[in-house]
Amino acid sequence: MGRMHSFGKGMADSSLPYKRTPQSWAAKHASKEVVDQIVRYAKKGLTPSQIGVQLRDSAGIAQVKNITGRKILRILKHAGLAPETPEDLFYLFKKAVQVRKHME
């Protein structure tokens, strides 16, 4: 959350690690295994951001790109499982519908 009267973002400012190599505990996962997990989660109906959170929390994979060389959405596009509309646009539509519903 940003500050009102300054430019700082406070303690919650997240930044990617400087090193592009995977951590030692995440390096034990093979690239093929991670791709298979991503495809499995996508078939269950999870969005790309939910897949990333799931991999981070359960498998300890902080950045999929560091292990596989590709981002989650590119992996899904290659497998033919990418959503038709971008995720951020989908949630904007969803929010607009909720606001319109609230106004009525």
Rosetta constraint file for C-alpha pairs under 8 A:
AtomPair CA 1 CA 9 HARMONIC 6.24 0.50
AtomPair CA 1 CA 10 HARMONIC 7.57 0.50
AtomPair CA 1 CA 12 HARMONIC 7.26 0.50
AtomPair CA 2 CA 7 HARMONIC 7.43 0.50
AtomPair CA 2 CA 8 HARMONIC 6.65 0.50
AtomPair CA 2 CA 9 HARMONIC 4.77 0.50
AtomPair CA 2 CA 10 HARMONIC 7.22 0.50
AtomPair CA 3 CA 7 HARMONIC 6.51 0.50
AtomPair CA 3 CA 8 HARMONIC 6.24 0.50
AtomPair CA 3 CA 9 HARMONIC 6.20 0.50
AtomPair CA 3 CA 10 HARMONIC 7.53 0.50
AtomPair CA 9 CA 13 HARMONIC 5.56 0.50
AtomPair CA 20 CA 66 HARMONIC 6.01 0.50
AtomPair CA 21 CA 66 HARMONIC 5.84 0.50
AtomPair CA 21 CA 67 HARMONIC 7.65 0.50
AtomPair CA 22 CA 26 HARMONIC 6.03 0.50
AtomPair CA 22 CA 27 HARMONIC 5.63 0.50
AtomPair CA 22 CA 63 HARMONIC 7.56 0.50
AtomPair CA 22 CA 66 HARMONIC 5.58 0.50
AtomPair CA 22 CA 67 HARMONIC 6.13 0.50
AtomPair CA 23 CA 27 HARMONIC 5.94 0.50
AtomPair CA 24 CA 28 HARMONIC 7.12 0.50
AtomPair CA 25 CA 60 HARMONIC 7.31 0.50
AtomPair CA 26 CA 59 HARMONIC 7.64 0.50
AtomPair CA 26 CA 60 HARMONIC 6.05 0.50
AtomPair CA 26 CA 61 HARMONIC 5.43 0.50
AtomPair CA 26 CA 62 HARMONIC 7.81 0.50
AtomPair CA 27 CA 67 HARMONIC 7.14 0.50
AtomPair CA 29 CA 33 HARMONIC 6.58 0.50
AtomPair CA 29 CA 34 HARMONIC 6.78 0.50
AtomPair CA 29 CA 67 HARMONIC 7.96 0.50
AtomPair CA 30 CA 34 HARMONIC 6.47 0.50
AtomPair CA 30 CA 67 HARMONIC 7.65 0.50
AtomPair CA 31 CA 35 HARMONIC 6.29 0.50
AtomPair CA 31 CA 67 HARMONIC 5.94 0.50
AtomPair CA 31 CA 68 HARMONIC 4.92 0.50
AtomPair CA 32 CA 36 HARMONIC 6.16 0.50
AtomPair CA 32 CA 68 HARMONIC 7.81 0.50
AtomPair CA 33 CA 37 HARMONIC 6.23 0.50
AtomPair CA 34 CA 38 HARMONIC 6.23 0.50
AtomPair CA 34 CA 64 HARMONIC 7.81 0.50
AtomPair CA 34 CA 68 HARMONIC 7.45 0.50
AtomPair CA 35 CA 39 HARMONIC 6.25 0.50
AtomPair CA 35 CA 68 HARMONIC 7.50 0.50
AtomPair CA 35 CA 75 HARMONIC 7.09 0.50
AtomPair CA 36 CA 40 HARMONIC 6.12 0.50
AtomPair CA 37 CA 41 HARMONIC 6.17 0.50
AtomPair CA 38 CA 42 HARMONIC 6.16 0.50
AtomPair CA 38 CA 51 HARMONIC 6.59 0.50
AtomPair CA 38 CA 72 HARMONIC 7.28 0.50
AtomPair CA 38 CA 75 HARMONIC 7.89 0.50
AtomPair CA 38 CA 76 HARMONIC 7.75 0.50
AtomPair CA 39 CA 43 HARMONIC 6.21 0.50
AtomPair CA 39 CA 76 HARMONIC 6.84 0.50
AtomPair CA 39 CA 79 HARMONIC 7.42 0.50
AtomPair CA 39 CA 81 HARMONIC 7.72 0.50
AtomPair CA 40 CA 44 HARMONIC 6.49 0.50
AtomPair CA 41 CA 45 HARMONIC 6.67 0.50
AtomPair CA 41 CA 46 HARMONIC 5.83 0.50
AtomPair CA 41 CA 51 HARMONIC 6.38 0.50
AtomPair CA 42 CA 46 HARMONIC 5.14 0.50
AtomPair CA 42 CA 47 HARMONIC 6.75 0.50
AtomPair CA 42 CA 48 HARMONIC 7.62 0.50
AtomPair CA 42 CA 51 HARMONIC 7.40 0.50
AtomPair CA 42 CA 76 HARMONIC 7.65 0.50
AtomPair CA 42 CA 81 HARMONIC 6.82 0.50
AtomPair CA 43 CA 81 HARMONIC 7.60 0.50
AtomPair CA 46 CA 50 HARMONIC 5.79 0.50
AtomPair CA 46 CA 51 HARMONIC 6.09 0.50
AtomPair CA 47 CA 51 HARMONIC 6.16 0.50
AtomPair CA 47 CA 87 HARMONIC 7.44 0.50
AtomPair CA 48 CA 52 HARMONIC 6.31 0.50
AtomPair CA 48 CA 72 HARMONIC 6.21 0.50
AtomPair CA 48 CA 73 HARMONIC 6.22 0.50
AtomPair CA 48 CA 87 HARMONIC 7.91 0.50
AtomPair CA 49 CA 53 HARMONIC 6.32 0.50
AtomPair CA 50 CA 54 HARMONIC 6.09 0.50
AtomPair CA 51 CA 55 HARMONIC 6.15 0.50
AtomPair CA 51 CA 72 HARMONIC 7.98 0.50
AtomPair CA 52 CA 56 HARMONIC 6.06 0.50
AtomPair CA 52 CA 63 HARMONIC 7.99 0.50
AtomPair CA 52 CA 64 HARMONIC 7.59 0.50
AtomPair CA 52 CA 72 HARMONIC 7.51 0.50
AtomPair CA 53 CA 57 HARMONIC 6.04 0.50
AtomPair CA 54 CA 58 HARMONIC 5.87 0.50
AtomPair CA 54 CA 59 HARMONIC 7.73 0.50
AtomPair CA 55 CA 59 HARMONIC 5.17 0.50
AtomPair CA 55 CA 60 HARMONIC 6.42 0.50
AtomPair CA 55 CA 61 HARMONIC 5.61 0.50
AtomPair CA 55 CA 62 HARMONIC 7.58 0.50
AtomPair CA 56 CA 60 HARMONIC 4.74 0.50
AtomPair CA 56 CA 61 HARMONIC 4.68 0.50
AtomPair CA 56 CA 62 HARMONIC 5.17 0.50
AtomPair CA 56 CA 63 HARMONIC 7.84 0.50
AtomPair CA 57 CA 61 HARMONIC 7.72 0.50
AtomPair CA 63 CA 67 HARMONIC 7.19 0.50
AtomPair CA 64 CA 68 HARMONIC 6.06 0.50
AtomPair CA 64 CA 69 HARMONIC 7.53 0.50
AtomPair CA 64 CA 70 HARMONIC 7.20 0.50
AtomPair CA 64 CA 71 HARMONIC 6.28 0.50
AtomPair CA 64 CA 72 HARMONIC 6.85 0.50
AtomPair CA 65 CA 69 HARMONIC 4.64 0.50
AtomPair CA 65 CA 70 HARMONIC 4.79 0.50
AtomPair CA 65 CA 71 HARMONIC 4.99 0.50
AtomPair CA 65 CA 72 HARMONIC 7.56 0.50
AtomPair CA 66 CA 70 HARMONIC 7.86 0.50
AtomPair CA 70 CA 74 HARMONIC 6.24 0.50
AtomPair CA 70 CA 75 HARMONIC 6.53 0.50
AtomPair CA 71 CA 75 HARMONIC 6.38 0.50
AtomPair CA 72 CA 76 HARMONIC 6.27 0.50
AtomPair CA 73 CA 77 HARMONIC 6.12 0.50
AtomPair CA 73 CA 82 HARMONIC 6.56 0.50
AtomPair CA 74 CA 78 HARMONIC 6.13 0.50
AtomPair CA 75 CA 79 HARMONIC 6.29 0.50
AtomPair CA 76 CA 80 HARMONIC 5.99 0.50
AtomPair CA 76 CA 81 HARMONIC 4.93 0.50
AtomPair CA 76 CA 82 HARMONIC 4.87 0.50
AtomPair CA 77 CA 81 HARMONIC 5.86 0.50
AtomPair CA 77 CA 82 HARMONIC 4.84 0.50
AtomPair CA 83 CA 87 HARMONIC 7.57 0.50
AtomPair CA 85 CA 89 HARMONIC 6.71 0.50
AtomPair CA 85 CA 90 HARMONIC 6.21 0.50
AtomPair CA 86 CA 90 HARMONIC 6.19 0.50
AtomPair CA 87 CA 91 HARMONIC 6.38 0.50
AtomPair CA 88 CA 92 HARMONIC 6.30 0.50
AtomPair CA 89 CA 93 HARMONIC 6.27 0.50
AtomPair CA 90 CA 94 HARMONIC 6.21 0.50
AtomPair CA 91 CA 95 HARMONIC 6.03 0.50
AtomPair CA 92 CA 96 HARMONIC 6.15 0.50
AtomPair CA 93 CA 97 HARMONIC 6.23 0.50
AtomPair CA 94 CA 98 HARMONIC 6.33 0.50
AtomPair CA 95 CA 99 HARMONIC 6.18 0.50
AtomPair CA 96 CA 100 HARMONIC 6.11 0.50
AtomPair CA 97 CA 101 HARMONIC 6.03 0.50
AtomPair CA 98 CA 102 HARMONIC 6.09 0.50
AtomPair CA 99 CA 103 HARMONIC 6.19 0.50
AtomPair CA 100 CA 104 HARMONIC 6.50 0.50
